[in-house]
Amino acid sequence: MITKPKGCHDLVGLEAKKWKYVDKVIDSLMEKYNYTYARTPIFESSELFHRGVGETTDIVTKETYDFKDRGDRSITLRPEGTAGIVRSYVENKMYGEPGPVKVYYNGTMYRYERPQSGRDREFTQFGVEVLGSNDPLVDAEVISIPVLLYKMLGLKGIKVKINSLGDRDSRDNYREALIKYFTPHIKDLCEDCNDRLNKNPLRILDCKVDKDSEILKNAPTTIEYLNEESKNRFEEVKSYLEELEIDYEVDPRLVRGLDYYNHTVFEIEASVEGFGSNNVIGAGGRYNGLVETLDGPETCCMGFATGLGRLVQALDLEEVKLPIIDDIELFVMYVSDTEKKYAASLVQYLRANGYRVDTEYTGRGLKAQFKQADRLNAKYLIILNDEDLAKDEIKIKNNKTKEEETISVDYLLYFLDEHLSEEEYDYDFDDEDECHCGCGHHHDDECTCGDECHCHHEGEDE
Ligand code: HAM
């Protein structure tokens, strides 16, 4: 038997339904924020990531999937989404449009990591990038996107950590301070950190080997080295976060593992018990120099990405019940060949009219078809028989109450309209009457979410 590669997953069954639901919520949320969907190639020329993500990052030195294609070109499977979006922005001269350009993506990324819970070799990121604005409001708004997404999905335990790396001058000063601080201790750190000392001392701070070392814990923090302008900018970002009612804490040791950041950086942790060490479900920051590094004009940018695997894992650990569809509205049953022919066209007709319908495909007898309909959680059964069809009639049975009626075929759509009310999940959180907590309840359903929930139940005050 051929098995899947290490660190990859098959997304099937209930798990796939959860992900599709999350995708729909993402698309809906992005419409509200007015971001446009963007899809860039899964593989790009290797140089893009070497220049974009940074030569000294773990991602580029240890984790990329690199290969030569048949034309002898160096190709890399994308380890993240930002570099590709920036390449596309420059290549398509999107800087010529009135800015800012606001895009989002949702796709697979590849890193050759040591597979463990929350750390895969193929994983999916939903991310956004705003290109062409240095407004601190953009920083706060970008941070608000994952916060609102997690809330809409019903995730409760999150912690937002922010920091500022400052502008180029502040970063250079900080770099010098780190070299000075680490030089006398460097022999006590790993081989990679020795290598990083002069190339990129910031990378020592997110070393996976030395992460618990006292030397790292006592290192100088970025905040101490921010110049006046960077400090003021960080204050503005924080004040906008407060305006947007986003709880955060400043973590002066947060530096992030990619080279392109400056000013604001942030991470969002899932605080639910049982998550393990890979509990950062979303992260991002400002990268004002990357467009120039990739041969574009000076452009200020901000973005973030969230790993959907870690997000769904957090939802599972919090036992959030997503309102996924796990039933069908109608199951069409038949026995004879003529009934089957009729079933085929009826099923087609009902689907074209917007109903979720299934039928029999494996030659089961009527009794087994009833069982199959139950397995599929069918709400109504249409039981065809030649005698009824000769009179243009069909039997329809409520699979819950077991009430059965014989109705004229012409009346079927009216019947369904009356009996199958719109119960599809609705993630349109703009609707005032809807629950904003992500529990999936409609305003007139009984909600069991408890105190955190602001469901507006009919006839009750909010
Ligand atoms: P990152 O921190 O490398 O940032 O990844 C963002 C998120 O992707 C992580 O917080 C995590 O949820 C998920 N993730 C990363 N690596 C893995 C993995 N091996 N397995 C499972 N999930 C993973 C970036 O990628 C930046 N491009 C974010 C950004 C966008 N900054 C600005 N714009």
Residues whose N, C-alpha, C, O or C-beta is under 5 A from the ligand:
A	BS01	HAM	E80 G81 T82 R111 E113 G118 R119 D120 F123 Q125 G127 V128 V280 I281 G282 A283 G284 G285 G303 F304 A305 T306 G307 R310
